[in-house]
Amino acid sequence: MENLTQSLQKYLIAIYELVLMNTACRVKDVSAKMSVGMASASEAVKALAKKGYINYEPYGIITMTAKGKKTVDMINARRSIVSDFLQKVLMVDEENLEVCTNNLEYYVPEKVLMQLVSYISFMNKCSCAKPKWKKSFEDFAQNGEMPAGCQNCQNGCNCSCCK
């Protein structure tokens, strides 16, 4: 996602959603969906068109390019992976899930986020259906205390969940 700011990513997703519903859209539709002024929407649309994510001519309709569709798919896949991790591994409740996903997605440096997504993807594909440490973490998260088998981890790990 070459030089695509958080703001432009949000515009691209909004445009994608509008185009999905109507095949094409106009700047006024983007402005309304994003709750921003026409000038702001117009600048974002021009920037996305210049970078090749959308097709747009001034005062014309907006359509997605293959590059734009591929980028939105990548953004949505990344978001889904991060959200699943927060919900299934860190047990973030539904009420806070979207805010936490947004914060991770947009406020963690891109390189760190991509490493996290890579790690999560690996863990999801790992042949260990549920690593032993995950159960120990779930117990810790629910009770606030190290599980009995893990209490000696601070002095060199030899607990059952790590072996």
Secondary structure by P-SEA (a helix, b strand, c coil): cccccaaaaaaaaaaaaaaaacccccaaaaaaaacccaaaaaaaaaaaaaaccbbbcccbbbbbcaaaaaaaaaaaaaaaaaaaaacccccccccaaaaaaaaaaccccaaaaaaaaaaaaaaaaccccccaaaaaaaaaaaccccccccccccccccccccc
